[in-house]
Amino acid sequence: MANTPQAKKRIRRNQARAEINGARVGRIRTFIKKVEAALASGDKEAATAALAAAQPELARGVAKGVLHKNTASRKFSRLTKRLTALA
C-alpha cells in the first residue's frame, strides 16, 4: 500500500486517467466497428463515410497517447485496403 502522500495521489491520478483513456479507446473501437460493419454489408458509400469519421479519431488517440502511432497507421491502412477491395 502507498505510504507517502505523493504515492497516494499518484494512485488517484492513475485511476482517473485509466477511466478517461479507457473511454477514449472505446470510442475509437466504436468508430472502427462502424467501418467494419459497413464493409461487411458491402455498402461502399457508408464505409467511405465511416472511414472518414474514424481517421481523425485514430489520429486523436495517437495525439492523446492512448494509441501508438504505428498501430493507428496500421489500422487505417488495413481498413482502407479493405475499402478499395470492395469496388
Secondary structure, DSSP 8 states (H G I E B T S, - for coil): ---SHHHHHHHHHHHHHHHHHHHHHHHHHHHHHHHHHHHHHT-HHHHHHHHHHHHHHHHHHHHHTSS-HHHHHHHHHHHHHHHHHH-
